[in-house]
Amino acid sequence: MGADGDKPARRALEDCAVEEFRAGLLTPPELRRRLGFGTRTMLDAFLKERGVYTDHDDADLMQDLRDLDRLGL
């Protein structure tokens, strides 16, 4: 199956994961890993596109900085 054939499967994975997150069954780090995002910022952009917003604190910011450093960004 080519890239176009993978889109429905990816969309189903994303939809399911977002619903689990909304229901409190997944934490942000779990959701990030499940969907393969390298940073919380990438996850936040994904969630924002779907109208899902999360709260951030200083610990989240520090983790974001560590993630960016780890990725060399």
DSSP file (Angstrom, degrees, kcal/mol; ACC not computed):
  #  RESIDUE AA STRUCTURE BP1 BP2  ACC     N-H-->O    O-->H-N    N-H-->O    O-->H-N    TCO  KAPPA ALPHA  PHI   PSI    X-CA   Y-CA   Z-CA
    1    1 A M              0   0    0      0, 0.0     2,-0.0     0, 0.0     5,-0.0   0.000 360.0 360.0 360.0 135.2    0.0    0.0    0.0
    2    2 A G     >  -     0   0    0      1,-0.0     4,-1.2     3,-0.0     3,-0.2  -0.068 360.0 -80.8 -84.1-172.5    1.4    3.4   -0.9
    3    3 A A  H  > S+     0   0    0      1,-0.2     4,-0.8     2,-0.2     3,-0.4   0.875 129.8  52.0 -59.7 -39.9    1.3    6.7    1.0
    4    4 A D  H >4 S+     0   0    0      1,-0.2     3,-0.6     2,-0.2    -1,-0.2   0.867 106.9  53.7 -66.4 -34.6   -2.3    7.4    0.0
    5    5 A G  H 34 S+     0   0    0      1,-0.2     4,-0.5    -3,-0.2    -1,-0.2   0.747 105.1  55.2 -70.3 -22.8   -3.4    4.0    1.2
    6    6 A D  H 3X S+     0   0    0     -4,-1.2     4,-2.5    -3,-0.4    -1,-0.2   0.674  87.6  81.0 -82.0 -18.2   -1.8    4.7    4.6
    7    7 A K  H <X S+     0   0    0     -4,-0.8     4,-2.8    -3,-0.6     5,-0.2   0.901  89.8  49.0 -60.4 -45.3   -3.8    7.9    5.2
    8    8 A P  H  > S+     0   0    0      0, 0.0     4,-2.2     0, 0.0    -1,-0.2   0.905 113.1  48.4 -62.1 -37.9   -7.0    6.3    6.3
    9    9 A A  H  > S+     0   0    0     -4,-0.5     4,-2.3     2,-0.2    -2,-0.2   0.916 113.1  47.1 -66.9 -42.1   -5.1    4.1    8.8
   10   10 A R  H  X S+     0   0    0     -4,-2.5     4,-2.8     2,-0.2    -1,-0.2   0.920 111.9  50.5 -64.3 -43.5   -3.1    7.0   10.1
   11   11 A R  H  X S+     0   0    0     -4,-2.8     4,-2.8    -5,-0.2    -2,-0.2   0.901 110.1  50.1 -62.3 -40.7   -6.3    9.1   10.4
   12   12 A A  H  X S+     0   0    0     -4,-2.2     4,-2.5    -5,-0.2     5,-0.2   0.915 111.1  49.2 -63.9 -42.6   -8.0    6.3   12.3
   13   13 A L  H  X S+     0   0    0     -4,-2.3     4,-2.6     2,-0.2    -2,-0.2   0.937 113.3  46.9 -60.3 -47.3   -5.0    6.0   14.7
   14   14 A E  H  X S+     0   0    0     -4,-2.8     4,-2.6     2,-0.2     5,-0.2   0.928 112.7  48.7 -61.7 -46.3   -5.0    9.8   15.3
   15   15 A D  H  X S+     0   0    0     -4,-2.8     4,-2.0     1,-0.2    -1,-0.2   0.921 113.9  46.1 -61.1 -44.8   -8.8    9.9   15.9
   16   16 A C  H  X S+     0   0    0     -4,-2.5     4,-2.2    -5,-0.2    -1,-0.2   0.924 113.3  48.9 -64.0 -45.3   -8.7    7.0   18.3
   17   17 A A  H  X S+     0   0    0     -4,-2.6     4,-2.3    -5,-0.2    -2,-0.2   0.895 110.1  51.2 -64.1 -40.7   -5.7    8.4   20.2
   18   18 A V  H  X S+     0   0    0     -4,-2.6     4,-2.9     2,-0.2    -1,-0.2   0.909 110.1  49.5 -64.0 -41.5   -7.2   11.9   20.5
   19   19 A E  H  X S+     0   0    0     -4,-2.0     4,-1.9     2,-0.2    -1,-0.2   0.897 110.7  49.8 -65.3 -38.8  -10.4   10.4   21.9
   20   20 A E  H  <>S+     0   0    0     -4,-2.2     5,-2.8     2,-0.2     6,-0.8   0.892 112.0  49.3 -64.2 -38.6   -8.4    8.4   24.4
   21   21 A F  H ><5S+     0   0    0     -4,-2.3     3,-1.6     4,-0.2    -2,-0.2   0.935 110.1  49.7 -64.9 -47.3   -6.5   11.5   25.4
   22   22 A R  H 3<5S+     0   0    0     -4,-2.9    -1,-0.2     1,-0.3    -2,-0.2   0.852 109.2  53.0 -59.7 -34.8   -9.8   13.5   25.8
   23   23 A A  T 3<5S-     0   0    0     -4,-1.9    -1,-0.3    -5,-0.2    -2,-0.2   0.501 118.5-112.8 -80.1  -3.6  -11.1   10.7   28.0
   24   24 A G  T < 5S+     0   0    0     -3,-1.6    -3,-0.2    -4,-0.3    -2,-0.1   0.637  85.9 118.9  82.4  13.9   -8.1   10.9   30.2
   25   25 A L  S   <S+     0   0    0     -5,-2.8     2,-0.4    -6,-0.2    -4,-0.2   0.653  72.6  43.9 -86.6 -16.3   -6.8    7.4   29.2
   26   26 A L  S    S-     0   0    0     -6,-0.8    -2,-0.2    -5,-0.1    -1,-0.1  -0.985  74.9-140.2-128.0 140.0   -3.6    8.8   27.7
   27   27 A T     >  -     0   0    0     -2,-0.4     4,-2.8     1,-0.1     5,-0.2  -0.506  36.9-101.6 -84.8 164.3   -1.2   11.4   29.1
   28   28 A P  H  > S+     0   0    0      0, 0.0     4,-2.8     0, 0.0     5,-0.2   0.920 123.9  49.4 -55.0 -44.6    0.4   13.9   26.8
   29   29 A P  H  > S+     0   0    0      0, 0.0     4,-2.4     0, 0.0     5,-0.2   0.906 111.8  49.0 -62.8 -37.3    3.7   12.0   26.7
   30   30 A E  H  > S+     0   0    0      2,-0.2     4,-2.6     1,-0.2     5,-0.2   0.925 113.1  46.7 -65.0 -43.3    1.9    8.7   26.0
   31   31 A L  H  X S+     0   0    0     -4,-2.8     4,-2.2     2,-0.2     6,-0.2   0.916 111.0  52.6 -63.4 -43.0   -0.1   10.4   23.2
   32   32 A R  H  X>S+     0   0    0     -4,-2.8     5,-2.3    -5,-0.2     4,-0.8   0.925 113.3  43.3 -59.2 -46.0    3.1   12.0   21.8
   33   33 A R  H ><5S+     0   0    0     -4,-2.4     3,-0.6     3,-0.2    -1,-0.2   0.910 111.1  54.3 -67.5 -41.8    4.9    8.6   21.7
   34   34 A R  H 3<5S+     0   0    0     -4,-2.6    -1,-0.2     1,-0.3    -2,-0.2   0.876 115.2  39.8 -60.7 -36.9    1.8    6.8   20.2
   35   35 A L  H 3<5S-     0   0    0     -4,-2.2    -1,-0.3    -5,-0.2    -2,-0.2   0.514 112.6-118.7 -93.3  -4.8    1.6    9.3   17.4
   36   36 A G  T <<5 +     0   0    0     -4,-0.8     2,-0.4    -3,-0.6    -3,-0.2   0.759  54.6 156.6  79.5  25.2    5.4    9.5   16.9
   37   37 A F      < -     0   0    0     -5,-2.3    -1,-0.2    -6,-0.2    -2,-0.1  -0.703  35.7-149.8 -85.7 136.5    5.9   13.2   17.6
   38   38 A G  S    S+     0   0    0     -2,-0.4     2,-0.3     1,-0.0    -1,-0.1   0.750  75.2  25.9 -77.1 -25.2    9.4   14.2   18.7
   39   39 A T  S  > S-     0   0    0      1,-0.1     4,-1.7    -7,-0.1     5,-0.1  -0.914  74.4-118.1-137.4 162.1    8.4   17.1   20.8
   40   40 A R  H  > S+     0   0    0     -2,-0.3     4,-3.3     1,-0.2     5,-0.2   0.837 114.4  61.9 -65.9 -32.9    5.5   18.4   22.9
   41   41 A T  H  > S+     0   0    0      2,-0.2     4,-2.1     1,-0.2    -1,-0.2   0.906 103.7  48.3 -60.7 -41.2    5.4   21.4   20.6
   42   42 A M  H  > S+     0   0    0      2,-0.2     4,-2.0     1,-0.2    -1,-0.2   0.908 112.7  48.6 -64.6 -41.5    4.6   19.1   17.6
   43   43 A L  H  X S+     0   0    0     -4,-1.7     4,-2.9     1,-0.2     5,-0.2   0.925 109.4  52.5 -63.6 -44.2    1.9   17.4   19.7
   44   44 A D  H  X S+     0   0    0     -4,-3.3     4,-2.8     1,-0.2    -2,-0.2   0.897 108.4  50.3 -60.1 -40.8    0.4   20.7   20.7
   45   45 A A  H  X S+     0   0    0     -4,-2.1     4,-1.9     2,-0.2    -1,-0.2   0.919 111.6  48.8 -62.9 -42.8    0.2   21.8   17.1
   46   46 A F  H  X S+     0   0    0     -4,-2.0     4,-0.8     1,-0.2    -2,-0.2   0.933 113.8  45.7 -60.5 -47.6   -1.5   18.5   16.2
   47   47 A L  H ><>S+     0   0    0     -4,-2.9     5,-2.8     1,-0.2     3,-0.8   0.887 108.6  56.2 -65.8 -38.7   -4.0   18.9   19.1
   48   48 A K  H ><5S+     0   0    0     -4,-2.8     3,-1.7     1,-0.3    -1,-0.2   0.894 101.2  57.7 -60.4 -39.8   -4.6   22.5   18.2
   49   49 A E  H 3<5S+     0   0    0     -4,-1.9    -1,-0.3     1,-0.3    -2,-0.2   0.785 110.7  44.6 -59.4 -26.3   -5.6   21.5   14.7
   50   50 A R  T <<5S-     0   0    0     -3,-0.8    -1,-0.3    -4,-0.8    -2,-0.2   0.287 120.4-107.5-102.9   8.5   -8.3   19.3   16.3
   51   51 A G  T < 5S+     0   0    0     -3,-1.7     2,-0.5     1,-0.2    -3,-0.2   0.763  75.6 134.3  74.4  25.1   -9.5   21.9   18.8
   52   52 A V      < -     0   0    0     -5,-2.8     2,-0.4    -8,-0.1    -1,-0.2  -0.942  32.5-173.1-110.8 122.9   -7.9   20.2   21.8
   53   53 A Y        -     0   0    0     -2,-0.5     2,-0.3    -3,-0.1    -9,-0.0  -0.901   3.3-165.6-119.3 145.6   -6.0   22.5   24.2
   54   54 A T        -     0   0    0     -2,-0.4     2,-0.3   -10,-0.0    -2,-0.0  -0.861  22.2-112.9-125.9 159.7   -3.8   21.6   27.2
   55   55 A D        -     0   0    0     -2,-0.3     2,-0.3     0, 0.0     0, 0.0  -0.663  29.5-156.2 -89.6 148.5   -2.4   23.5   30.1
   56   56 A H        -     0   0    0     -2,-0.3     2,-0.2     4,-0.0     3,-0.0  -0.925  10.5-177.0-124.3 150.0    1.4   24.0   30.4
   57   57 A D     >  -     0   0    0     -2,-0.3     4,-1.9     1,-0.0     3,-0.3  -0.747  48.1 -84.5-131.2-176.3    3.6   24.6   33.4
   58   58 A D  H  > S+     0   0    0      1,-0.2     4,-2.5    -2,-0.2     5,-0.2   0.861 126.0  56.5 -60.9 -36.4    7.3   25.3   34.0
   59   59 A A  H  > S+     0   0    0      1,-0.2     4,-2.2     2,-0.2    -1,-0.2   0.892 105.8  51.6 -63.1 -38.2    8.1   21.5   34.0
   60   60 A D  H  > S+     0   0    0     -3,-0.3     4,-2.5     2,-0.2    -1,-0.2   0.919 109.3  50.2 -62.8 -43.1    6.5   21.2   30.6
   61   61 A L  H  X S+     0   0    0     -4,-1.9     4,-2.3     1,-0.2    -2,-0.2   0.922 110.1  49.4 -61.5 -44.8    8.6   24.1   29.3
   62   62 A M  H  X S+     0   0    0     -4,-2.5     4,-2.2     1,-0.2    -1,-0.2   0.896 110.8  50.1 -63.5 -39.2   11.8   22.5   30.6
   63   63 A Q  H  X S+     0   0    0     -4,-2.2     4,-2.7     2,-0.2    -1,-0.2   0.904 108.6  53.0 -65.3 -40.0   10.9   19.1   29.0
   64   64 A D  H  X S+     0   0    0     -4,-2.5     4,-2.7     1,-0.2    -2,-0.2   0.923 108.7  49.6 -59.1 -44.1   10.3   20.9   25.7
   65   65 A L  H  X S+     0   0    0     -4,-2.3     4,-2.3     1,-0.2    -1,-0.2   0.899 111.1  48.8 -63.8 -40.4   13.7   22.5   25.9
   66   66 A R  H  X S+     0   0    0     -4,-2.2     4,-2.7     2,-0.2    -1,-0.2   0.909 111.5  50.4 -64.2 -41.5   15.3   19.1   26.6
   67   67 A D  H  X S+     0   0    0     -4,-2.7     4,-2.1     2,-0.2    -2,-0.2   0.927 111.1  47.9 -62.6 -44.8   13.4   17.5   23.7
   68   68 A L  H  <>S+     0   0    0     -4,-2.7     5,-3.0     1,-0.2     4,-0.5   0.906 112.8  48.8 -62.9 -41.1   14.5   20.3   21.3
   69   69 A D  H ><5S+     0   0    0     -4,-2.3     3,-1.1     1,-0.2    -2,-0.2   0.919 110.0  51.6 -63.6 -43.4   18.1   19.9   22.5
   70   70 A R  H 3<5S+     0   0    0     -4,-2.7    -1,-0.2     1,-0.3    -2,-0.2   0.863 111.7  47.3 -61.2 -36.3   18.0   16.1   22.1
   71   71 A L  T 3<5S-     0   0    0     -4,-2.1    -1,-0.3    -5,-0.2    -2,-0.2   0.509 114.7-118.3 -84.0  -4.4   16.7   16.6   18.6
   72   72 A G  T < 5       0   0    0     -3,-1.1    -3,-0.2    -4,-0.5    -2,-0.1   0.789 360.0 360.0  74.1  27.4   19.4   19.2   17.8
   73   73 A L      <       0   0    0     -5,-3.0    -4,-0.2    -6,-0.2    -5,-0.1   0.416 360.0 360.0-104.7 360.0   16.9   21.9   17.1
